[in-house]
Amino acid sequence: MKKNKTNIIKLIKKKNLPFSYENKIIIRDLILNFTLGYYSSEKKNKQRVRFNLVIDFTKQSLKNDTDIKSIVNYKKIVKIISNLIRKKHFNFLESLAESIFDELFKDRRILKIMLRIEKLDILKKTSSVGIEITKKRENA
């Protein structure tokens, strides 16, 4: 009986590695002012839109603390979103979200993205209306 307990303890100890990581980038309350929407008034008038993202990515081995390309860079993510809305008018939040996913998933280190997009001033009696979509790589 003692031998059996010892083997179980050894198995448990082997499974318990010293650390486990979940790597995430969080971008909270990015507010941009641009035209977005289906209706003609939305196509003419800019509106405030809030973006929130949680991005899961693979563990990065940071060999050089001076190489910005070695990390998933939140500033680059904000720039990608800003460039997308400047280049094209989107009728729907869903189509904007898919374009953001397409661009961000070009970085193979990104495994999963939770994206929330909210129009802040579109409906009276609400602080915001919007969507939240989570998209994950199939092989992640």
Secondary structure, DSSP 8 states (H G I E B T S, - for coil): -HHHHHHHHHHHHHH--S----EEEEEEEEEEEE---SSHHHHHS-EEEEEEEEEEE-------TT-GGGS--HHHHHHHHHHHHHH---SSHHHHHHHHHHHHTTSTTEEEEEEEEEESSSSTT-S-EEEEEEEE-TT-
